[in-house]
Amino acid sequence: MKLEYDKGSDAAYINLKESGPGEVVDTQGDWPIHIDIAKDGAVIGIEIMDASTILTQQVLESGEV
Protein backbone atom coordinates (compact mmCIF):
# COMPACT_ATOMS: atom_id res chain seq x y z
CA MET A 1 0.00 0.00 0.00
CA LYS A 2 1.24 3.44 -0.86
CA LEU A 3 0.76 6.42 1.41
CA GLU A 4 0.86 9.98 0.08
CA TYR A 5 1.16 12.80 2.61
CA ASP A 6 0.49 16.48 1.95
CA LYS A 7 2.15 18.37 4.78
CA GLY A 8 0.48 21.67 3.82
CA SER A 9 -3.03 20.32 4.30
CA ASP A 10 -1.96 17.67 6.85
CA ALA A 11 -3.79 15.03 4.84
CA ALA A 12 -2.67 11.49 4.08
CA TYR A 13 -4.08 9.23 1.38
CA ILE A 14 -3.65 5.47 1.42
CA ASN A 15 -3.94 4.04 -2.10
CA LEU A 16 -5.39 0.54 -1.95
CA LYS A 17 -6.15 0.19 -5.66
CA GLU A 18 -4.96 2.03 -8.75
CA SER A 19 -7.80 4.12 -10.09
CA GLY A 20 -8.47 6.37 -13.01
CA PRO A 21 -10.45 9.58 -13.34
CA GLY A 22 -14.09 9.15 -12.40
CA GLU A 23 -13.64 5.73 -10.82
CA VAL A 24 -14.55 6.95 -7.32
CA VAL A 25 -18.34 7.02 -7.17
CA ASP A 26 -18.89 7.33 -3.42
CA THR A 27 -17.08 8.60 -0.36
CA GLN A 28 -18.10 7.35 3.06
CA GLY A 29 -16.99 8.05 6.60
CA ASP A 30 -16.87 10.93 9.00
CA TRP A 31 -14.20 13.45 9.86
CA PRO A 32 -11.27 12.80 9.89
CA ILE A 33 -11.42 9.60 7.82
CA HIS A 34 -13.03 9.29 4.38
CA ILE A 35 -13.20 6.11 2.31
CA ASP A 36 -13.31 6.27 -1.50
CA ILE A 37 -15.40 3.55 -3.12
CA ALA A 38 -15.56 2.38 -6.75
CA LYS A 39 -18.69 1.52 -8.72
CA ASP A 40 -18.12 -2.20 -8.04
CA GLY A 41 -18.01 -1.54 -4.28
CA ALA A 42 -14.24 -1.96 -3.95
CA VAL A 43 -12.40 0.38 -1.62
CA ILE A 44 -9.98 2.48 -3.67
CA GLY A 45 -8.40 4.51 -0.91
CA ILE A 46 -8.61 6.07 2.52
CA GLU A 47 -8.05 9.77 3.21
CA ILE A 48 -7.00 10.82 6.70
CA MET A 49 -7.33 14.48 7.62
CA ASP A 50 -5.24 15.88 10.51
CA ALA A 51 -2.93 12.98 9.70
CA SER A 52 -0.06 14.17 11.90
CA THR A 53 -2.27 13.74 14.97
CA ILE A 54 -3.32 10.21 13.97
CA LEU A 55 -0.28 8.66 12.27
CA THR A 56 3.30 8.64 13.49
CA GLN A 57 5.87 10.86 11.79
CA GLN A 58 7.75 7.72 10.76
CA VAL A 59 4.72 6.42 8.85
CA LEU A 60 4.08 9.80 7.24
CA GLU A 61 7.68 10.05 6.03
CA SER A 62 7.96 6.43 4.88
CA GLY A 63 5.31 6.62 2.16
CA GLU A 64 4.09 3.15 3.12
CA VAL A 65 1.56 1.74 5.54
Secondary structure, 3 states (H helix, E strand, C coil): CEEEEECCCCEEEEECCCCCCCCEEEEECCCCEEEEEECCCCEEEEEEECHHHHCCHHHHHHCEC
